[in-house]
Amino acid sequence: MASDFETQLRAVSLRVTRPRLAVLAALRDHPHVDTDTVIALVRADHPTVSHQAVYDVLRALTDAGLVRRIQPAGAIARYESRVGDNHHHVVCRSCGAIADVECAVGDAPCLTASDDRGFVVDEAEVVYWGTCPECVTSRTSQ
């Protein structure tokens, strides 16, 4: 019986390979990680997988829409396997932690462009910035 990952790969016409399965598993278990972390996670279970193979897999999975690359301003690129929904991110200004935030609610004057310049807009990227609970706690305990 094919795993969910195998089914996902075949659905976008990608061959099922050990590095692809390992990258998908790493991103499922560790969302919002950078490339170096993905490499370390994959190589912990598959030490013969090269750095270049992981880079190539991340590119292929992103191009196929199975992985999303996010890069908040001033931060390194991160990857996540949560795709196909309208979620956003909250980023800690202190430690750089990133968490998912469900679709924006309430008044959203900036989600509809005042002048779309003729573009057919299909997405608005929202990133919330603040301080995570751990950093707030450490600041108040000092």
ZIKA-V990631 format. One record per pair of residues at least 12 apart in sequence whose C-alpha atoms are under 8 Angstrom apart, sorted by sequence separation. I is the first residue (numbers start at 1). J is the second residue. D is the distance in whole Angstrom. If there is no record, write none. Layout:
((I/J/D) (I/J/D))
//
This chain:
((26/38/6) (39/51/6) (67/79/7) (68/80/5) (88/100/6) (89/101/5) (67/80/6) (68/81/6) (87/100/7) (88/101/5) (111/124/6) (67/81/5) (68/82/7) (87/101/6) (88/102/6) (6/21/7) (23/38/7) (26/41/6) (39/54/6) (66/81/6) (67/82/7) (68/83/6) (87/102/5) (88/103/6) (5/21/6) (26/42/7) (38/54/8) (67/83/6) (86/102/7) (87/103/5) (88/104/8) (66/83/7) (86/103/6) (87/104/8) (65/83/7) (5/24/7) (23/42/6) (72/91/8) (22/42/6) (35/55/7) (75/96/8) (19/42/8) (19/49/7) (23/54/7) (19/53/7) (23/57/7) (19/54/7) (23/58/8) (97/132/7) (91/127/7) (93/129/6) (20/57/6) (88/125/7) (89/126/7) (90/127/6) (91/128/6) (92/129/6) (93/130/6) (94/131/6) (19/57/7) (32/70/8) (88/126/6) (89/127/5) (90/128/4) (91/129/5) (92/130/5) (93/131/6) (94/132/8) (88/127/6) (89/128/6) (90/129/6) (91/130/6) (92/131/5) (88/128/8) (90/130/7) (91/131/7) (92/132/5) (95/135/7) (20/61/8) (91/132/8) (94/135/7) (34/76/7) (35/77/8) (34/77/6) (35/78/7) (34/78/4) (35/79/8) (33/78/5) (34/79/6) (32/78/5) (33/79/6) (32/79/5) (33/80/7) (31/79/7) (32/80/5) (31/80/5) (30/80/8) (31/81/7) (12/64/6) (27/79/7) (28/80/7) (27/80/6) (28/81/6) (27/81/6) (72/127/7) (24/81/7) (8/66/8) (32/98/7) (32/99/8))
//
